[in-house]
Amino acid sequence: MPTTLPSDFADLEPFAEWAIPTEKARYDKRVASTMDELQAFYDAAFPRMEDALVYLEQYSMDDLPNDAKGLLWLYCSLVTVSFPVEVWRQPRVPDSGASSFDAVLEPAV
C-alpha cells in the first residue's frame, strides 16, 4: 500500500483510511464506525495536531503535495469525529432521528 501521509507522520499511517477528501464521505465513515474505532483514531491523531499544523503551514493551499493533502484530509476527519468522541459518545448526533445534511459544494484542494 503506498504511503498517503508525509514520512514525519508514519505513526498515523494505520489511520490513513481517514484521509478522505470530501465532507460527506468523512461523515459517512464516521457514522459507519464504532466508538472504539473513532476513539482509536482520535487518540492517535489528536496529540499530533500541532505537528500537523506546523507541517502543513509550510505550503500554500495551491502547492500541497499529495502526501500533505492526505494529512490535511486526515485532520479534517479528526474534526468530524471530535464531537462524537468528546461529547456525544456515539457516532451520530443524539436525538437527530433520520435527519441528514448534504454539502452542495466542497472546497478545492
N, C-alpha and C positions, 0 to 999 in steps of 0.2 A: 504494500500500500504506500503510495507516495506521501511524503510529508506535506501537510497542509498548513503547518504553522512554522514560524521562524525557529531556527535551531535553539535560540535562547529560551524557548518555551516548549522544549521537548517533553518536559514533565506533564504538559497538558495534552499531549498527543492522544492519550487514551480517550479524551473528550472531544476530539476533532469532529466527531459527528454532530456536535453542536455549532459548528462553523456554517451556519445556514444563512444564505443571503437575503431571504425575504421574511417580513414580519409574520405573514400568515403561516408560512412553513415553520417558523420558530414557535408560534403559538400552538400549531397542530402537534409538534413534537412534545411541547410541554404537557398538553392535556392527555397525550398518549403515554406519558412516562409515569412511573411510580414515584412516590415521595422519596424512596430510597435512592432512586436514580437522580432525581433533582437535587437531593441533599449532597450526594457524592460529587456531582458536577460543581455545585455551589462551593463546597468545602475545598475543592482543588483550585478553582478559578478565583474566588474572591480574594485570597491573600496575595495573588499575583497582579491584581488590578492596577496598582500604581506602576509596577514594572511595565505592564502592557501600555498604559497611557504614555509613559516616557518613550517607549519604543515607537509607538505609532506617531507621536508628535514630531519625529524626525522627517516625516514625509508629508507632502501636500496630498489632499484627497485625490487629486488628478494623477499622482505619481505612485500610488500604493502598489508595491509588488504583490503578486498573488498570495504569497505566504502571509504578508501583512493584512491583506483583505480577509484571509481566513481568521486571523487573530481578531480583527475588528468585528467580524460576524460572530465569533465565539463570545465576545464580550457583549454584543447585542443580545445574544441568547441569555447571558447571565442576568441582564436587566429583566428579561422576560420571566426568568424563574425566581427572581429575588422575592417578590411578594408572596408567591406560594410557599417559599421556604421560611421567610422571616415572619410572616403574618398569618396567612390563612391555614398553613399546614395541610394543604390539599392542592392539586394541580389546577382545579377550576376555581373561578370566582365564587365564593359562597353565596347561596341564595340567588343565583342568577338564572336558574332554570335552563331553558333551551336557548337563551339569548346568544348571539354571536356578533362579531364585527368583521368587516372586510376593509382592508386598506385599498383605496382606489388607486393610489399612486405610491410607488416605492422610490426612495432616494437612489440616485445613480451613483455607484461606486466603481 
